[in-house]
Amino acid sequence: MPTSCLKLLTAGLVLLTAVLSTLPATQAATPEYHAVKAELVKPRQGIGNTLQKLQQGKEVHVAYLGGSITAANGWRVKTTKWLQEAFPKAKIHEIHAAIGGTGSDLGAFRLKRDVLDHHPDLVFVEFAVNDGGRQPEAIWDSMDGIVRQIWKANPKTDICFVYTFRVNYEKDLREGQCPRAASAMELLADHYGIPSINVALKISELEQQGNLQFQSDQPLENGLIRFSKDGVHPLDKGHEIYTEIIAAAVRQMEKHAEPIDHTDQLTQPFVEDNWIDAKMIPLEPSMLTGNWKKLPADNVLQKRFGNRMGQIWEADAPGSRITFRFRGTQAALYDLLGPDGGQVLITVDGKPHNKPVPRFDSYCTYHRISTLRLAQNLDPKQVHTVTVEIHPEQPDRSPVAFRLKNPEAELKTAKYQGTRIRVGQIMLRGELVP
């Protein structure tokens, strides 16, 4: 090569290096989704910090963040018991941070209150079933936020993803692949070196071997394992299988356990717009107009949900409002749905939504935690004003009729009357502005 060409090539490489060096170190390349091979255990960087404390007989706090499969008196409780038996000198504290019917999108917002404030050493994250209907990009936003919040709070906290089973996941598992939600989480786990345990794979394998039936209303004969009644929520034997796999995975990771500081993993996020900034903010009296009142400590709903939602506020007068201002991208309310729930009008930056949003649905024979989405994808540099106002009319109650024995009569009872709205926290990606 002529000397002049070589000099020109060298100068070009120097210029390219200089340009690349000016790019932000934390800029994440846009990941591409693809199905991931299903494996029972992927130890990756393991849970060495936790195992060291267990082996040394220290206090260890283990958090279980997930949905109803984890909330049940099943693998969570059984895993804690196994850890206590396997490491009898250690003092193990269980952090129950599971809420039925919720995914990692709510998990990212409630993480601090339900998990991080309890200073966990290990966090099991179980959302592969409840995130099953979400797109991989949405899963990455919230799951990346969960991971980065945990390590920002304490880079020596260990994380382990757990992938549970539901009917229809067997289609992918039989082909040797993780279902979509678990595949999305595996790509994230690869990026950060987070260990994962695919208990769903074992359930699929047992069924293929003729040793297990996914769902049945009645006990089975011939020694078959009845996994569940509904194809999702394991019966006790199903939870035992989950626990056995998790216990074996912990023993496997123990062989090569090394404590690690995860600070370096925070340098490069998996996705740029991750929810590391997701947070809960309590309602304040200054935000409220109308007949809002705090539910007293002995109120049945405050007693039932207060440990998750904090102080719950209730109003039922039409026109009662919640108003707040924030600088950020996303806002929602952490609220309750119920048989006496009303509906609300939402206004963001002076623009009202097209129609009232009911706080009632086809499951509302009882009260349960929910999320009222208010705004998203807003300009993060601007201050936004949000107003939520109680509508004078009740929502349509007919969606719940099929669950009632005598809907015509029952829907006229006091239980299904009212325009009540109950809210615990504001969910923000951003910061409140006075």
C-alpha positions as a Markdown table, in Angstrom:
| # | Residue | x | y | z |
|---|---|---|---|---|
| 1 | Met | 0.0 | 0.0 | 0.0 |
| 2 | Pro | 1.4 | 3.5 | -0.9 |
| 3 | Thr | 2.6 | 5.5 | 2.1 |
| 4 | Ser | 0.2 | 8.3 | 1.3 |
| 5 | Cys | -2.8 | 5.9 | 1.4 |
| 6 | Leu | -1.6 | 4.3 | 4.7 |
| 7 | Lys | -1.4 | 7.8 | 6.3 |
| 8 | Leu | -4.8 | 8.6 | 5.0 |
| 9 | Leu | -6.3 | 5.4 | 6.4 |
| 10 | Thr | -4.5 | 5.9 | 9.8 |
| 11 | Ala | -5.9 | 9.5 | 10.0 |
| 12 | Gly | -9.4 | 8.2 | 9.3 |
| 13 | Leu | -9.2 | 5.6 | 12.0 |
| 14 | Val | -7.9 | 8.2 | 14.5 |
| 15 | Leu | -10.8 | 10.5 | 13.6 |
| 16 | Leu | -13.4 | 7.6 | 13.9 |
| 17 | Thr | -11.9 | 6.7 | 17.3 |
| 18 | Ala | -12.2 | 10.3 | 18.4 |
| 19 | Val | -15.9 | 10.5 | 17.3 |
| 20 | Leu | -16.8 | 7.2 | 19.0 |
| 21 | Ser | -15.1 | 8.3 | 22.2 |
| 22 | Thr | -17.5 | 11.3 | 22.4 |
| 23 | Leu | -20.6 | 9.1 | 22.5 |
| 24 | Pro | -22.2 | 8.7 | 25.9 |
| 25 | Ala | -20.8 | 5.7 | 27.7 |
| 26 | Thr | -24.3 | 4.8 | 29.0 |
| 27 | Gln | -26.0 | 4.8 | 25.6 |
| 28 | Ala | -27.6 | 1.4 | 25.0 |
| 29 | Ala | -27.8 | -0.2 | 21.6 |
| 30 | Thr | -31.4 | -1.1 | 20.7 |
| 31 | Pro | -31.7 | -4.8 | 21.4 |
| 32 | Glu | -33.4 | -7.2 | 19.0 |
| 33 | Tyr | -35.8 | -9.8 | 20.2 |
| 34 | His | -35.4 | -13.5 | 19.4 |
| 35 | Ala | -36.5 | -16.7 | 21.0 |
| 36 | Val | -34.0 | -18.1 | 23.5 |
| 37 | Lys | -33.2 | -21.7 | 24.1 |
| 38 | Ala | -34.9 | -23.0 | 27.2 |
| 39 | Glu | -32.6 | -24.3 | 30.0 |
| 40 | Leu | -33.5 | -25.4 | 33.5 |
| 41 | Val | -30.8 | -23.3 | 35.1 |
| 42 | Lys | -28.5 | -20.6 | 33.8 |
| 43 | Pro | -26.1 | -19.7 | 36.7 |
| 44 | Arg | -24.4 | -16.8 | 34.9 |
| 45 | Gln | -22.8 | -14.7 | 37.6 |
| 46 | Gly | -24.7 | -16.5 | 40.3 |
| 47 | Ile | -25.8 | -15.3 | 43.8 |
| 48 | Gly | -22.4 | -15.3 | 45.4 |
| 49 | Asn | -23.0 | -12.4 | 47.9 |
| 50 | Thr | -26.1 | -14.2 | 49.3 |
| 51 | Leu | -24.4 | -17.6 | 49.4 |
| 52 | Gln | -21.4 | -16.2 | 51.3 |
| 53 | Lys | -23.7 | -14.8 | 54.0 |
| 54 | Leu | -25.7 | -18.0 | 54.2 |
| 55 | Gln | -22.5 | -20.1 | 54.6 |
| 56 | Gln | -21.2 | -17.7 | 57.2 |
| 57 | Gly | -24.4 | -18.0 | 59.2 |
| 58 | Lys | -25.3 | -14.3 | 58.9 |
| 59 | Glu | -28.7 | -12.6 | 58.5 |
| 60 | Val | -30.1 | -12.9 | 55.0 |
| 61 | His | -33.1 | -11.1 | 53.6 |
| 62 | Val | -34.7 | -12.8 | 50.6 |
| 63 | Ala | -37.4 | -11.0 | 48.6 |
| 64 | Tyr | -39.9 | -12.5 | 46.3 |
| 65 | Leu | -41.2 | -10.0 | 43.7 |
| 66 | Gly | -44.0 | -11.4 | 41.5 |
| 67 | Gly | -47.6 | -12.1 | 40.9 |
| 68 | Ser | -50.2 | -14.5 | 42.3 |
| 69 | Ile | -48.1 | -17.6 | 41.7 |
| 70 | Thr | -45.5 | -16.1 | 44.1 |
| 71 | Ala | -48.2 | -14.6 | 46.4 |
| 72 | Ala | -49.6 | -18.1 | 47.0 |
| 73 | Asn | -48.6 | -20.1 | 50.1 |
| 74 | Gly | -46.4 | -22.1 | 47.8 |
| 75 | Trp | -42.9 | -22.0 | 46.3 |
| 76 | Arg | -42.1 | -18.7 | 48.1 |
| 77 | Val | -42.8 | -20.2 | 51.5 |
| 78 | Lys | -41.3 | -23.6 | 50.6 |
| 79 | Thr | -38.1 | -22.0 | 49.3 |
| 80 | Thr | -37.6 | -19.9 | 52.4 |
| 81 | Lys | -38.1 | -23.1 | 54.5 |
| 82 | Trp | -35.6 | -25.0 | 52.4 |
| 83 | Leu | -33.0 | -22.2 | 52.8 |
| 84 | Gln | -33.5 | -22.3 | 56.5 |
| 85 | Glu | -33.0 | -26.1 | 56.5 |
| 86 | Ala | -30.1 | -26.0 | 54.1 |
| 87 | Phe | -28.3 | -23.2 | 56.0 |
| 88 | Pro | -29.4 | -23.7 | 59.6 |
| 89 | Lys | -26.8 | -21.2 | 61.1 |
| 90 | Ala | -28.1 | -18.4 | 59.0 |
| 91 | Lys | -31.1 | -16.2 | 60.1 |
| 92 | Ile | -33.3 | -15.9 | 57.0 |
| 93 | His | -36.0 | -13.2 | 56.7 |
| 94 | Glu | -38.6 | -13.5 | 53.9 |
| 95 | Ile | -39.8 | -10.3 | 52.1 |
| 96 | His | -43.2 | -11.1 | 50.6 |
| 97 | Ala | -43.5 | -8.7 | 47.7 |
| 98 | Ala | -46.0 | -10.5 | 45.4 |
| 99 | Ile | -49.3 | -9.1 | 44.3 |
| 100 | Gly | -51.7 | -11.3 | 42.2 |
| 101 | Gly | -52.7 | -10.1 | 38.8 |
| 102 | Thr | -49.7 | -7.7 | 38.4 |
| 103 | Gly | -46.7 | -7.7 | 36.2 |
| 104 | Ser | -43.3 | -6.0 | 36.1 |
| 105 | Asp | -44.9 | -2.7 | 34.9 |
| 106 | Leu | -46.3 | -2.2 | 38.4 |
| 107 | Gly | -43.4 | -4.0 | 39.9 |
| 108 | Ala | -41.0 | -1.3 | 38.8 |
| 109 | Phe | -43.0 | 1.4 | 40.6 |
| 110 | Arg | -43.6 | -0.5 | 43.8 |
| 111 | Leu | -40.1 | -1.9 | 44.1 |
| 112 | Lys | -38.8 | 0.6 | 46.6 |
| 113 | Arg | -41.7 | 0.4 | 49.0 |
| 114 | Asp | -42.2 | -3.4 | 48.8 |
| 115 | Val | -38.6 | -4.6 | 48.4 |
| 116 | Leu | -35.8 | -2.1 | 48.6 |
| 117 | Asp | -36.9 | -0.5 | 51.9 |
| 118 | His | -36.4 | -3.9 | 53.5 |
| 119 | His | -32.8 | -4.2 | 52.4 |
| 120 | Pro | -32.8 | -7.5 | 50.5 |
| 121 | Asp | -29.7 | -9.6 | 49.9 |
| 122 | Leu | -31.4 | -11.6 | 47.2 |
| 123 | Val | -34.4 | -10.8 | 45.0 |
| 124 | Phe | -36.3 | -13.5 | 43.1 |
| 125 | Val | -38.2 | -11.9 | 40.3 |
| 126 | Glu | -41.2 | -13.8 | 38.9 |
| 127 | Phe | -43.2 | -12.1 | 36.1 |
| 128 | Ala | -42.9 | -14.4 | 33.1 |
| 129 | Val | -46.6 | -15.4 | 33.3 |
| 130 | Asn | -48.1 | -12.0 | 34.1 |
| 131 | Asp | -45.9 | -10.3 | 31.5 |
| 132 | Gly | -47.0 | -12.9 | 28.9 |
| 133 | Gly | -49.3 | -10.5 | 27.0 |
| 134 | Arg | -46.8 | -7.7 | 26.8 |
| 135 | Gln | -44.4 | -6.9 | 24.0 |
| 136 | Pro | -40.7 | -7.6 | 24.6 |
| 137 | Glu | -39.8 | -3.9 | 24.3 |
| 138 | Ala | -42.3 | -3.1 | 27.1 |
| 139 | Ile | -41.0 | -5.9 | 29.2 |
| 140 | Trp | -37.4 | -4.6 | 28.8 |
| 141 | Asp | -38.4 | -1.1 | 29.9 |
| 142 | Ser | -39.8 | -2.3 | 33.2 |
| 143 | Met | -37.5 | -5.2 | 33.9 |
| 144 | Asp | -34.4 | -3.2 | 33.1 |
| 145 | Gly | -35.8 | -0.6 | 35.5 |
| 146 | Ile | -36.2 | -3.2 | 38.2 |
| 147 | Val | -32.7 | -4.5 | 37.8 |
| 148 | Arg | -31.1 | -1.0 | 37.8 |
| 149 | Gln | -33.1 | 0.2 | 40.8 |
| 150 | Ile | -32.0 | -2.8 | 42.8 |
| 151 | Trp | -28.3 | -2.3 | 42.0 |
| 152 | Lys | -28.5 | 1.5 | 42.4 |
| 153 | Ala | -29.8 | 0.9 | 45.9 |
| 154 | Asn | -27.2 | -1.7 | 46.7 |
| 155 | Pro | -24.8 | -3.1 | 44.0 |
| 156 | Lys | -24.2 | -6.2 | 46.2 |
| 157 | Thr | -27.8 | -7.4 | 46.1 |
| 158 | Asp | -28.2 | -10.6 | 44.1 |
| 159 | Ile | -31.0 | -11.0 | 41.6 |
| 160 | Cys | -32.5 | -14.2 | 40.2 |
| 161 | Phe | -35.2 | -14.5 | 37.5 |
| 162 | Val | -37.7 | -17.3 | 37.9 |
| 163 | Tyr | -39.9 | -18.4 | 34.9 |
| 164 | Thr | -43.1 | -20.1 | 35.9 |
| 165 | Phe | -45.6 | -22.1 | 33.8 |
| 166 | Arg | -49.0 | -21.5 | 32.3 |
| 167 | Val | -51.0 | -23.6 | 29.8 |
| 168 | Asn | -50.0 | -22.7 | 26.2 |
| 169 | Tyr | -46.3 | -22.1 | 27.2 |
| 170 | Glu | -45.7 | -25.8 | 26.5 |
| 171 | Lys | -45.9 | -25.1 | 22.8 |
| 172 | Asp | -42.6 | -23.2 | 22.9 |
| 173 | Leu | -41.1 | -25.3 | 25.6 |
| 174 | Arg | -41.6 | -28.5 | 23.6 |
| 175 | Glu | -39.6 | -27.0 | 20.8 |
| 176 | Gly | -36.8 | -26.2 | 23.2 |
| 177 | Gln | -37.5 | -22.5 | 23.4 |
| 178 | Cys | -38.6 | -20.1 | 26.1 |
| 179 | Pro | -42.0 | -18.5 | 25.7 |
| 180 | Arg | -41.9 | -14.8 | 24.6 |
| 181 | Ala | -41.8 | -13.1 | 28.0 |
| 182 | Ala | -39.2 | -15.5 | 29.4 |
| 183 | Ser | -37.1 | -15.1 | 26.2 |
| 184 | Ala | -37.2 | -11.3 | 26.5 |
| 185 | Met | -36.1 | -11.6 | 30.2 |
| 186 | Glu | -33.3 | -14.1 | 29.2 |
| 187 | Leu | -31.9 | -11.5 | 26.8 |
| 188 | Leu | -31.8 | -9.0 | 29.6 |
| 189 | Ala | -30.4 | -11.6 | 32.0 |
| 190 | Asp | -27.6 | -12.3 | 29.5 |
| 191 | His | -26.7 | -8.6 | 29.4 |
| 192 | Tyr | -26.4 | -8.3 | 33.2 |
| 193 | Gly | -25.2 | -11.8 | 34.1 |
| 194 | Ile | -28.3 | -12.4 | 36.1 |
| 195 | Pro | -29.0 | -16.1 | 36.9 |
| 196 | Ser | -32.3 | -17.6 | 35.8 |
| 197 | Ile | -34.3 | -20.7 | 36.8 |
| 198 | Asn | -36.9 | -22.0 | 34.3 |
| 199 | Val | -39.2 | -24.1 | 36.4 |
| 200 | Ala | -41.8 | -24.0 | 33.6 |
| 201 | Leu | -39.4 | -26.2 | 31.5 |
| 202 | Lys | -39.6 | -29.0 | 34.2 |
| 203 | Ile | -43.4 | -28.9 | 34.2 |
| 204 | Ser | -43.4 | -29.3 | 30.4 |
| 205 | Glu | -40.9 | -32.1 | 30.5 |
| 206 | Leu | -42.9 | -34.0 | 33.2 |
| 207 | Glu | -46.1 | -33.7 | 31.1 |
| 208 | Gln | -44.3 | -35.0 | 27.9 |
| 209 | Gln | -43.0 | -38.0 | 29.9 |
| 210 | Gly | -46.6 | -38.8 | 30.9 |
| 211 | Asn | -46.0 | -38.1 | 34.6 |
| 212 | Leu | -48.1 | -34.9 | 34.9 |
| 213 | Gln | -51.3 | -33.3 | 33.7 |
| 214 | Phe | -51.4 | -29.5 | 33.4 |
| 215 | Gln | -54.9 | -29.0 | 34.7 |
| 216 | Ser | -57.8 | -31.0 | 36.2 |
| 217 | Asp | -60.7 | -30.3 | 38.4 |
| 218 | Gln | -60.5 | -33.7 | 40.0 |
| 219 | Pro | -57.6 | -35.8 | 41.6 |
| 220 | Leu | -55.9 | -38.0 | 39.1 |
| 221 | Glu | -55.3 | -41.7 | 39.2 |
| 222 | Asn | -52.3 | -43.9 | 38.2 |
| 223 | Gly | -49.9 | -41.7 | 40.1 |
| 224 | Leu | -50.2 | -38.7 | 37.7 |
| 225 | Ile | -49.3 | -35.3 | 39.1 |
| 226 | Arg | -52.1 | -32.9 | 39.0 |
| 227 | Phe | -50.3 | -29.6 | 38.4 |
| 228 | Ser | -53.2 | -27.2 | 38.7 |
| 229 | Lys | -56.9 | -26.7 | 38.4 |
| 230 | Asp | -56.7 | -23.8 | 36.0 |
| 231 | Gly | -53.5 | -24.3 | 34.1 |
| 232 | Val | -51.7 | -21.4 | 35.8 |
| 233 | His | -51.7 | -21.6 | 39.6 |
| 234 | Pro | -50.0 | -24.7 | 40.9 |
| 235 | Leu | -51.5 | -27.0 | 43.5 |
| 236 | Asp | -49.2 | -28.0 | 46.3 |
| 237 | Lys | -47.4 | -30.7 | 44.3 |
| 238 | Gly | -46.7 | -28.1 | 41.6 |
| 239 | His | -45.2 | -25.7 | 44.1 |
| 240 | Glu | -43.1 | -28.6 | 45.5 |
| 241 | Ile | -41.6 | -29.2 | 42.0 |
| 242 | Tyr | -40.8 | -25.5 | 41.7 |
| 243 | Thr | -39.1 | -25.5 | 45.0 |
| 244 | Glu | -37.0 | -28.7 | 44.2 |
| 245 | Ile | -35.8 | -27.0 | 41.0 |
| 246 | Ile | -34.9 | -23.8 | 42.8 |
| 247 | Ala | -33.1 | -25.7 | 45.6 |
| 248 | Ala | -31.1 | -27.7 | 43.1 |
| 249 | Ala | -30.2 | -24.4 | 41.2 |
| 250 | Val | -29.0 | -22.8 | 44.4 |
| 251 | Arg | -26.8 | -25.9 | 45.1 |
| 252 | Gln | -25.5 | -25.7 | 41.6 |
| 253 | Met | -24.6 | -22.0 | 41.9 |
| 254 | Glu | -23.0 | -22.7 | 45.3 |
| 255 | Lys | -20.2 | -24.7 | 43.6 |
| 256 | His | -18.8 | -21.7 | 41.9 |
| 257 | Ala | -20.1 | -18.9 | 44.2 |
| 258 | Glu | -18.1 | -15.7 | 44.2 |
| 259 | Pro | -19.3 | -12.4 | 45.8 |
| 260 | Ile | -19.5 | -9.7 | 43.3 |
| 261 | Asp | -20.1 | -5.9 | 43.2 |
| 262 | His | -22.6 | -5.2 | 40.4 |
| 263 | Thr | -21.7 | -1.5 | 40.1 |
| 264 | Asp | -19.9 | -2.1 | 36.7 |
| 265 | Gln | -23.1 | -3.5 | 35.3 |
| 266 | Leu | -24.8 | -0.2 | 35.7 |
| 267 | Thr | -22.5 | 1.5 | 33.2 |
| 268 | Gln | -24.4 | 0.1 | 30.2 |
| 269 | Pro | -28.2 | -0.2 | 30.4 |
| 270 | Phe | -30.0 | -2.8 | 28.3 |
| 271 | Val | -32.5 | -0.3 | 26.9 |
| 272 | Glu | -32.2 | 3.5 | 27.1 |
| 273 | Asp | -35.7 | 4.3 | 28.3 |
| 274 | Asn | -35.6 | 1.9 | 31.2 |
| 275 | Trp | -37.8 | 2.6 | 34.3 |
| 276 | Ile | -35.0 | 3.3 | 36.8 |
| 277 | Asp | -36.8 | 6.5 | 37.7 |
| 278 | Ala | -40.2 | 4.8 | 38.4 |
| 279 | Lys | -41.5 | 5.7 | 41.9 |
| 280 | Met | -44.5 | 5.9 | 44.2 |
| 281 | Ile | -45.5 | 9.2 | 45.8 |
| 282 | Pro | -48.2 | 9.5 | 48.5 |
| 283 | Leu | -51.2 | 11.7 | 48.0 |
| 284 | Glu | -51.1 | 15.0 | 49.8 |
| 285 | Pro | -54.1 | 17.0 | 51.0 |
| 286 | Ser | -53.0 | 19.9 | 48.9 |
| 287 | Met | -53.7 | 17.8 | 45.8 |
| 288 | Leu | -57.3 | 17.1 | 46.7 |
| 289 | Thr | -60.6 | 19.0 | 46.4 |
| 290 | Gly | -64.0 | 17.7 | 47.2 |
| 291 | Asn | -65.0 | 15.1 | 49.9 |
| 292 | Trp | -61.7 | 13.1 | 50.0 |
| 293 | Lys | -61.0 | 11.5 | 53.4 |
| 294 | Lys | -58.4 | 9.1 | 54.7 |
| 295 | Leu | -59.6 | 5.6 | 55.4 |
| 296 | Pro | -59.1 | 5.0 | 59.1 |
| 297 | Ala | -56.7 | 2.3 | 60.3 |
| 298 | Asp | -59.5 | -0.1 | 61.2 |
| 299 | Asn | -61.3 | 0.2 | 57.9 |
| 300 | Val | -61.5 | -3.2 | 56.2 |
| 301 | Leu | -59.9 | -1.9 | 53.0 |
| 302 | Gln | -57.2 | 0.0 | 54.7 |
| 303 | Lys | -56.4 | -3.1 | 56.8 |
| 304 | Arg | -56.3 | -5.3 | 53.8 |
| 305 | Phe | -54.4 | -3.1 | 51.3 |
| 306 | Gly | -52.6 | -0.5 | 53.4 |
| 307 | Asn | -49.4 | -2.6 | 53.7 |
| 308 | Arg | -49.1 | -2.3 | 49.9 |
| 309 | Met | -50.7 | 1.0 | 49.2 |
| 310 | Gly | -49.9 | 3.1 | 52.3 |
| 311 | Gln | -52.6 | 5.5 | 53.3 |
| 312 | Ile | -55.7 | 5.1 | 51.1 |
| 313 | Trp | -57.9 | 8.1 | 50.3 |
| 314 | Glu | -61.6 | 7.8 | 49.4 |
| 315 | Ala | -64.1 | 10.1 | 47.7 |
| 316 | Asp | -67.5 | 9.7 | 46.1 |
| 317 | Ala | -68.8 | 13.1 | 45.4 |
| 318 | Pro | -69.0 | 14.0 | 41.7 |
| 319 | Gly | -66.5 | 16.7 | 40.9 |
| 320 | Ser | -64.0 | 15.7 | 43.6 |
| 321 | Arg | -60.6 | 16.0 | 42.2 |
| 322 | Ile | -56.9 | 15.0 | 42.4 |
| 323 | Thr | -54.6 | 17.5 | 40.8 |
| 324 | Phe | -50.8 | 17.5 | 40.6 |
| 325 | Arg | -48.0 | 18.8 | 38.5 |
| 326 | Phe | -44.8 | 17.0 | 37.5 |
| 327 | Arg | -41.9 | 17.1 | 35.2 |
| 328 | Gly | -41.4 | 13.7 | 33.5 |
| 329 | Thr | -42.8 | 11.2 | 31.0 |
| 330 | Gln | -45.4 | 9.1 | 32.7 |
| 331 | Ala | -48.0 | 9.2 | 35.5 |
| 332 | Ala | -50.6 | 6.8 | 36.9 |
| 333 | Leu | -52.6 | 6.2 | 40.1 |
| 334 | Tyr | -52.2 | 3.2 | 42.4 |
| 335 | Asp | -55.9 | 2.6 | 43.2 |
| 336 | Leu | -58.6 | 0.0 | 44.0 |
| 337 | Leu | -61.2 | -1.5 | 41.8 |
| 338 | Gly | -64.4 | -2.7 | 43.4 |
| 339 | Pro | -68.1 | -3.4 | 43.1 |
| 340 | Asp | -68.9 | 0.2 | 44.3 |
| 341 | Gly | -66.3 | 1.8 | 42.1 |
| 342 | Gly | -67.1 | 4.9 | 40.2 |
| 343 | Gln | -65.5 | 6.4 | 37.0 |
| 344 | Val | -63.3 | 9.3 | 36.4 |
| 345 | Leu | -62.5 | 12.0 | 33.9 |
| 346 | Ile | -58.8 | 12.5 | 33.2 |
| 347 | Thr | -57.3 | 15.8 | 31.9 |
| 348 | Val | -53.6 | 16.1 | 31.0 |
| 349 | Asp | -52.2 | 19.6 | 30.2 |
| 350 | Gly | -55.7 | 20.9 | 29.6 |
| 351 | Lys | -56.7 | 18.1 | 27.2 |
| 352 | Pro | -59.5 | 15.9 | 28.5 |
| 353 | His | -59.6 | 12.2 | 27.6 |
| 354 | Asn | -62.4 | 11.2 | 25.3 |
| 355 | Lys | -64.6 | 9.4 | 27.8 |
| 356 | Pro | -64.8 | 8.5 | 31.5 |
| 357 | Val | -62.6 | 5.6 | 32.8 |
| 358 | Pro | -64.4 | 3.1 | 35.0 |
| 359 | Arg | -62.8 | 1.8 | 38.2 |
| 360 | Phe | -64.9 | -1.3 | 37.8 |
| 361 | Asp | -64.6 | -4.4 | 35.6 |
| 362 | Ser | -65.9 | -7.9 | 35.0 |
| 363 | Tyr | -64.0 | -9.2 | 38.1 |
| 364 | Cys | -65.4 | -6.7 | 40.5 |
| 365 | Thr | -67.3 | -8.9 | 42.9 |
| 366 | Tyr | -64.6 | -7.9 | 45.3 |
| 367 | His | -61.9 | -5.1 | 45.7 |
| 368 | Arg | -58.4 | -5.4 | 44.3 |
| 369 | Ile | -55.3 | -3.4 | 43.6 |
| 370 | Ser | -55.1 | -1.8 | 40.2 |
| 371 | Thr | -53.4 | 0.9 | 38.1 |
| 372 | Leu | -55.1 | 3.9 | 36.6 |
| 373 | Arg | -53.0 | 5.1 | 33.7 |
| 374 | Leu | -53.1 | 8.8 | 33.3 |
| 375 | Ala | -50.3 | 9.9 | 30.8 |
| 376 | Gln | -47.3 | 8.4 | 29.1 |
| 377 | Asn | -44.7 | 9.4 | 26.5 |
| 378 | Leu | -44.7 | 13.0 | 27.6 |
| 379 | Asp | -42.0 | 15.5 | 27.1 |
| 380 | Pro | -39.6 | 14.9 | 30.0 |
| 381 | Lys | -38.4 | 18.6 | 30.0 |
| 382 | Gln | -41.9 | 20.1 | 30.3 |
| 383 | Val | -44.1 | 20.5 | 33.4 |
| 384 | His | -47.3 | 18.7 | 33.1 |
| 385 | Thr | -50.6 | 19.2 | 34.9 |
| 386 | Val | -52.9 | 16.2 | 35.6 |
| 387 | Thr | -56.4 | 16.2 | 36.9 |
| 388 | Val | -58.6 | 13.2 | 37.8 |
| 389 | Glu | -62.2 | 14.1 | 38.5 |
| 390 | Ile | -65.1 | 11.8 | 39.7 |
| 391 | His | -67.8 | 11.5 | 37.1 |
| 392 | Pro | -71.4 | 11.9 | 38.4 |
| 393 | Glu | -72.7 | 8.7 | 36.8 |
| 394 | Gln | -71.9 | 5.1 | 37.9 |
| 395 | Pro | -70.1 | 2.9 | 35.4 |
| 396 | Asp | -71.9 | 0.1 | 33.6 |
| 397 | Arg | -72.1 | -2.8 | 36.1 |
| 398 | Ser | -73.3 | -5.4 | 33.5 |
| 399 | Pro | -69.8 | -6.9 | 32.8 |
| 400 | Val | -69.9 | -8.6 | 36.2 |
| 401 | Ala | -73.4 | -10.1 | 35.7 |
| 402 | Phe | -72.2 | -13.5 | 34.5 |
| 403 | Arg | -70.5 | -14.1 | 37.9 |
| 404 | Leu | -73.7 | -13.5 | 39.8 |
| 405 | Lys | -76.4 | -16.1 | 40.6 |
| 406 | Asn | -79.2 | -13.5 | 40.3 |
| 407 | Pro | -77.7 | -10.5 | 38.5 |
| 408 | Glu | -80.9 | -8.6 | 38.0 |
| 409 | Ala | -81.5 | -8.5 | 41.8 |
| 410 | Glu | -77.9 | -8.4 | 43.0 |
| 411 | Leu | -76.8 | -5.5 | 40.8 |
| 412 | Lys | -79.5 | -3.4 | 42.5 |
| 413 | Thr | -78.1 | -4.0 | 46.0 |
| 414 | Ala | -76.0 | -1.5 | 47.9 |
| 415 | Lys | -72.9 | -3.5 | 47.2 |
| 416 | Tyr | -73.0 | -2.5 | 43.6 |
| 417 | Gln | -74.0 | 1.1 | 44.0 |
| 418 | Gly | -71.7 | 4.2 | 44.2 |
| 419 | Thr | -69.2 | 6.4 | 42.6 |
| 420 | Arg | -66.4 | 5.7 | 45.0 |
| 421 | Ile | -62.7 | 6.2 | 44.1 |
| 422 | Arg | -59.9 | 5.0 | 46.3 |
| 423 | Val | -56.3 | 5.9 | 45.7 |
| 424 | Gly | -53.1 | 5.2 | 47.6 |
| 425 | Gln | -50.2 | 6.6 | 45.6 |
| 426 | Ile | -49.2 | 8.5 | 42.5 |
| 427 | Met | -47.0 | 6.5 | 40.2 |
| 428 | Leu | -44.5 | 8.7 | 38.4 |
| 429 | Arg | -41.6 | 8.6 | 36.1 |
| 430 | Gly | -40.4 | 12.1 | 36.9 |
| 431 | Glu | -40.5 | 14.5 | 39.8 |
| 432 | Leu | -43.4 | 16.4 | 41.4 |
| 433 | Val | -43.5 | 20.1 | 40.9 |
| 434 | Pro | -45.2 | 22.4 | 43.5 |
